[in-house]
Amino acid sequence: MVGYSDSGKDAGRFTAAWELYKAQEDVVAACNEFGIKVTLFHGRGGSIGRGGGPTYLAIQSQPPGSVMGTLRSTEQGEMVQAKFGLLQTAVRQLEIYTTAVLLATLRPPHPPRDPNWRTVMEEISRVSCAHYRATVYEDPEFITYFQEATPQAELGHLNIGSRPAKRKPLGGISSLRAIPWVFAWTQTRLVLPAWLGVGTGLQDALDRGHGADLRAMYAEWPFFQSTVDLIDMVTAKADASVAAHYEEMLVAPERRAVGERLRRELARRERCVLAVSGHSKLTAHNRSLRRLIESRLAYLNPINMLQVEVLRRLRRDDDNRRLRDALLITINGIAAGMRNTG
């Protein structure tokens, strides 16, 4: 089984994706050496930070030889209803799976054409992972900021999950399960787990003179193109101004510098993604997705504003049942608008 959730929470989305890609290559090579037919089981969540994303794109970007007529994958959470809740939708999803598996088997995606591309990926991964871990695990202010700026603590009191939010009652980010980690950041529209560290890693590669390599990788290597396009999509869904409002209303003044640094990293990531893809703006290659995102804003933004106020009041009156019910309604509304929530 290829697990995406905890690897992404431990090392960041980019590093996790690259290490899993290499691990699959090693598994395929070992099985080919001994004549074993392999079926990889992809434990994908609904969000980008937990391995989610468009099914066809995900399958087409797997390492060559890893999809040989068979594939096993999970669909979790709200994605079960979204993809299989209606008969016509379910049939369409099975068509997508079947088509993608057949194409990946008969016409496997290309491996990296230039050996130097792997070196570039290793550099991006190293810098990205270092920045991610320095922010999430080494900054002493981060865990408190996370608890204040998101509804993470309140999620644990609501009956909306099959398992406890934490593996242990005490502890920091490492004890928190991947689902509430992703879900909480999606509620505030910062969507941090899907992009933190990526901008720093790409900027370092660009500064080292790898701009031409990155653009060639995006044009010719399905795995890299898929990774960048998913980050592009998440960036388009993120809204730094909404996240800043959560911070202004809920976070103690002495910790707001953490949020300012995160929003600067978000802006850097957007510039770097556009520099690599060559697009003029986010989701420029997918106008239907852009229209879909923009059409939801008229509903999403007011719900976010309402959620901030409910959280502010609830933290002063923790036992107020009506406020808890109101919070659950806002959580469902934002989740429905953002999709890919976790």
C-alpha positions in Angstrom: 0.0 0.0 0.0 1.2 3.5 -0.9 0.3 5.8 2.0 0.1 9.5 1.3 -1.4 11.1 4.5 1.3 10.8 7.2 4.2 11.1 4.8 2.7 14.4 3.6 2.2 15.6 7.2 5.8 14.6 8.2 7.7 16.0 5.2 5.4 18.2 3.1 3.5 17.4 0.0 6.3 17.8 -2.5 8.9 15.6 -0.7 6.3 13.0 0.1 5.2 12.8 -3.6 8.8 12.4 -4.8 9.8 9.8 -2.2 6.7 7.8 -3.0 7.4 8.0 -6.7 10.9 6.6 -6.1 9.6 3.9 -3.8 7.2 2.7 -6.4 10.0 2.6 -9.0 12.0 0.4 -6.5 9.1 -2.0 -5.9 8.4 -2.4 -9.6 12.1 -3.0 -10.3 12.3 -5.7 -7.6 9.2 -7.4 -8.7 10.3 -7.4 -12.3 13.7 -8.9 -11.3 11.9 -11.9 -9.6 9.0 -12.2 -12.1 6.3 -11.1 -9.6 3.2 -9.3 -10.9 2.5 -6.4 -8.6 -0.6 -4.4 -7.9 0.0 -1.2 -5.9 -2.7 -0.1 -3.5 -3.0 3.7 -3.3 -4.4 4.9 0.0 -5.4 8.3 -1.3 -7.5 10.8 0.6 -9.8 13.4 -0.8 -7.4 16.4 -0.4 -4.2 17.1 -2.3 -2.2 17.0 1.0 -3.4 13.4 1.4 -2.7 12.2 -2.1 -6.0 13.3 -3.7 -6.7 15.0 -7.0 -8.2 14.1 -10.4 -8.2 10.4 -10.8 -7.1 10.3 -14.5 -4.2 12.7 -13.9 -3.1 10.7 -10.8 -3.0 7.4 -12.7 -1.3 8.8 -15.8 1.5 10.3 -13.7 2.5 7.0 -12.0 6.0 5.6 -12.6 6.3 3.5 -15.8 5.4 -0.1 -15.1 3.6 0.5 -11.8 0.2 0.2 -13.5 0.2 -3.1 -15.4 -3.5 -3.8 -16.0 -4.4 -3.5 -12.4 -4.7 -0.7 -9.8 -6.2 -0.6 -6.3 -7.2 2.7 -4.7 -9.3 4.1 -1.9 -11.9 6.8 -2.1 -12.6 8.4 1.3 -14.8 10.8 3.1 -16.9 13.2 1.0 -15.3 11.9 -2.2 -17.4 8.7 -2.0 -20.6 10.7 -2.2 -19.1 13.1 -4.8 -17.9 10.4 -7.1 -20.3 7.5 -6.5 -23.4 9.0 -5.0 -25.4 9.1 -8.3 -25.5 6.2 -10.8 -24.5 8.3 -13.8 -21.6 9.8 -11.8 -20.5 6.4 -10.6 -20.5 5.0 -14.1 -18.4 8.0 -15.3 -15.9 7.4 -12.5 -15.5 3.8 -13.4 -15.0 4.8 -17.1 -12.2 7.2 -16.0 -10.5 4.5 -13.9 -10.7 2.0 -16.7 -9.5 4.3 -19.4 -6.6 5.6 -17.3 -5.5 2.1 -16.3 -5.6 0.8 -19.9 -3.6 3.8 -21.2 -1.0 3.5 -18.4 -0.6 -0.2 -19.2 -0.5 0.0 -23.0 1.3 3.3 -23.2 3.2 3.9 -20.0 4.1 7.5 -19.1 7.6 8.6 -19.8 10.3 8.4 -17.1 12.5 11.5 -16.7 14.3 12.1 -20.0 17.3 13.8 -18.6 19.2 12.3 -15.6 19.8 15.8 -14.4 16.0 16.1 -13.7 16.3 13.7 -10.8 19.1 15.8 -9.3 16.9 18.9 -9.6 14.0 17.0 -7.9 16.3 15.9 -5.1 17.4 19.6 -4.5 13.8 20.9 -4.5 12.7 18.1 -2.2 15.6 18.7 0.2 14.9 22.5 0.5 11.2 22.0 0.5 11.3 19.4 3.3 13.7 21.5 5.4 11.5 24.6 5.2 8.4 22.6 5.9 9.8 20.9 9.0 11.4 24.1 10.3 8.0 25.8 10.2 5.8 23.0 11.4 8.0 21.1 13.9 10.7 23.4 14.9 9.0 26.8 15.3 7.8 26.8 19.0 5.0 29.3 18.1 3.5 27.3 15.3 1.4 24.7 17.2 -0.3 27.5 19.3 -0.9 29.5 16.2 -2.4 26.5 14.5 -4.7 25.9 17.4 -5.8 29.5 17.5 -6.1 30.3 13.8 -8.1 27.2 12.8 -11.1 25.2 14.2 -8.8 22.2 14.9 -9.6 22.1 18.6 -13.3 22.4 18.0 -13.3 19.6 15.4 -12.4 17.1 18.0 -15.6 17.9 19.9 -17.9 17.5 16.9 -19.3 14.1 15.8 -18.0 14.3 12.2 -15.3 11.7 12.1 -14.9 7.9 12.5 -11.8 8.2 14.7 -10.4 10.6 17.3 -8.6 13.7 15.9 -5.5 12.7 17.8 -3.7 9.4 18.4 -2.7 10.6 21.8 -4.6 13.1 24.0 -1.5 15.1 24.5 1.3 16.0 22.0 1.8 18.3 19.1 1.5 18.0 15.4 3.0 14.5 15.3 0.1 13.1 17.4 -2.6 14.7 15.2 -4.1 12.6 12.5 -3.7 13.7 9.0 -7.4 14.2 8.3 -8.0 17.0 10.9 -4.6 18.5 10.1 -5.7 19.0 6.5 -9.4 19.7 7.2 -8.6 22.5 9.7 -6.4 24.4 7.3 -8.9 24.0 4.5 -11.6 25.6 6.6 -9.6 28.8 6.9 -8.8 28.7 3.2 -5.0 28.7 3.7 -4.8 25.0 2.7 -1.3 24.9 4.1 -0.5 21.1 4.0 -0.7 21.0 0.2 1.9 23.7 -0.5 4.1 24.6 2.5 7.7 24.4 1.4 7.0 24.1 -2.3 7.6 27.7 -3.1 10.9 27.8 -1.2 12.1 24.6 -3.0 11.1 25.9 -6.5 12.6 29.3 -5.8 15.9 27.7 -4.8 16.0 25.7 -8.0 15.2 28.8 -10.1 17.9 30.8 -8.3 20.4 28.0 -9.1 19.7 28.4 -12.8 17.4 25.4 -13.3 14.6 27.4 -14.9 15.0 25.8 -18.3 15.1 22.3 -16.7 12.0 23.0 -14.7 10.0 24.2 -17.7 11.2 21.1 -19.7 10.2 18.8 -16.9 6.8 20.4 -16.8 6.3 19.9 -20.5 7.7 16.4 -20.8 7.4 14.5 -17.5 3.9 13.6 -16.5 4.7 13.1 -12.8 6.2 16.6 -12.5 3.5 18.2 -14.5 0.8 16.5 -12.4 2.5 17.7 -9.2 2.8 21.3 -10.3 -0.8 21.3 -11.7 -2.2 20.1 -8.4 -0.3 22.8 -6.5 -1.6 25.3 -9.0 -5.2 24.1 -8.3 -4.7 24.4 -4.5 -3.2 27.9 -4.8 -6.2 29.0 -6.8 -8.5 27.7 -4.0 -6.5 29.3 -1.2 -7.3 32.9 -0.1 -4.7 34.7 2.0 -7.1 37.5 2.9 -9.7 35.1 4.4 -6.9 33.4 6.4 -5.7 36.8 7.6 -9.2 37.6 8.9 -9.2 34.4 11.0 -5.8 35.5 12.3 -6.9 39.0 13.1 -10.0 37.8 15.0 -8.7 34.7 16.7 -4.9 34.8 17.1 -3.0 36.6 19.9 -1.0 39.6 18.5 2.3 38.2 19.6 1.8 35.2 17.3 0.6 36.9 14.1 4.1 37.1 12.7 3.7 33.3 12.0 0.7 34.0 9.8 2.5 36.8 7.9 5.4 34.4 7.1 3.0 31.7 5.9 1.2 34.2 3.6 4.5 35.3 2.1 5.3 31.7 1.4 1.9 31.3 -0.3 2.6 34.3 -2.6 6.1 32.9 -3.4 4.6 29.6 -4.3 2.2 31.2 -6.7 5.0 33.1 -8.5 7.2 30.0 -8.8 4.4 27.8 -10.1 3.6 30.3 -12.8 7.3 30.6 -13.7 7.6 26.8 -14.1 4.3 26.2 -15.9 4.6 29.3 -18.1 0.9 30.2 -17.5 -0.2 33.8 -17.1 -2.4 33.1 -14.1 -3.4 30.2 -11.9 -5.7 27.5 -13.5 -5.2 29.2 -16.9 -5.0 25.7 -18.4 -8.3 24.8 -16.9 -10.9 27.5 -17.4 -13.8 25.4 -16.3 -12.2 24.8 -12.9 -11.5 28.6 -12.6 -15.1 29.4 -13.3 -16.2 26.8 -10.8 -14.0 28.2 -8.1 -15.1 31.8 -8.8 -18.8 30.9 -8.8 -18.5 29.5 -5.3 -16.9 32.6 -3.7 -20.2 34.4 -3.3 -21.3 31.6 -1.0 -18.0 30.6 0.6 -16.8 34.1 1.7 -19.8 34.9 3.9 -19.7 31.4 5.5 -16.1 31.9 6.4 -16.9 35.3 8.0 -19.7 33.7 9.9 -17.4 30.8 11.1 -14.8 33.3 12.4 -17.5 35.0 14.5 -18.9 31.7 15.8 -15.4 30.5 16.8 -14.7 33.8 18.5 -17.9 33.5 20.6 -17.6 29.8 21.2 -14.1 30.2 22.7 -15.7 32.5 25.3 -18.7 30.2 25.9 -17.5 26.7 25.3 -20.7 24.9 26.4 -23.1 26.8 24.2 -24.9 24.1 22.2 -26.4 26.6 19.7 -22.9 27.9 18.8 -21.6 24.3 18.3 -24.5 23.6 16.0 -23.8 26.8 14.1 -20.1 25.9 13.8 -21.0 22.5 12.4 -23.2 24.1 9.7 -20.4 26.5 8.7 -17.9 23.5 8.6 -20.2 21.6 6.3 -20.8 24.6 4.1 -17.0 25.4 3.7 -16.3 21.7 3.0 -18.9 21.5 0.3 -17.5 24.7 -1.3 -13.8 23.8 -1.2 -14.3 20.1 -2.1 -10.9 18.1 -1.6 -11.1 18.9 2.1 -9.4 15.8 3.6 
